[in-house]
Amino acid sequence: MTKYREILRLTSLGFTQRNIMQSCGVAQKTVVKVQKRARELDIS
């Protein structure tokens, strides 16, 4: 199961996509999609 909140939390803390990928165990494409969708919905 994708950890959307964790991806957003790590993004807000300034982690790199690579660090987020390793921490959450997801692909870079997943991180990019979550970050892009969060920007579209103005979620921080």
FENNOR-V679691 format. One record per residue. N is the residue number from 1. SS is DSSP state (H for helix, E for strand, L for the rest). PHI is phi in degrees with one decimal (NA if undefined). BURIAL is + if it has 16 or more other C-alpha atoms within 10 Angstrom, else -. Layout:
# FENNOR-V679691
N_SS_PHI_BURIAL ; N_SS_PHI_BURIAL
This chain:
# FENNOR-V679691
1_L_NA_- ; 2_L_-72.6_- ; 3_L_-96.8_- ; 4_H_-60.0_- ; 5_H_-61.7_- ; 6_H_-66.0_- ; 7_H_-60.8_+ ; 8_H_-67.4_+ ; 9_H_-64.4_- ; 10_H_-66.7_+ ; 11_H_-62.0_+ ; 12_H_-66.2_- ; 13_L_-84.5_- ; 14_L_90.0_- ; 15_L_-69.5_- ; 16_L_-77.2_- ; 17_H_-59.9_+ ; 18_H_-63.1_- ; 19_H_-65.1_- ; 20_H_-65.5_+ ; 21_H_-57.1_+ ; 22_H_-67.8_- ; 23_H_-67.0_- ; 24_H_-93.0_+ ; 25_L_69.6_- ; 26_L_-123.9_+ ; 27_L_-79.4_- ; 28_H_-61.7_- ; 29_H_-58.6_- ; 30_H_-65.4_- ; 31_H_-61.2_+ ; 32_H_-61.8_- ; 33_H_-64.5_- ; 34_H_-65.2_+ ; 35_H_-64.5_+ ; 36_H_-64.1_- ; 37_H_-65.3_- ; 38_H_-63.7_- ; 39_H_-64.3_- ; 40_H_-62.0_- ; 41_L_-92.2_- ; 42_L_57.8_- ; 43_L_-102.4_- ; 44_L_-116.9_-
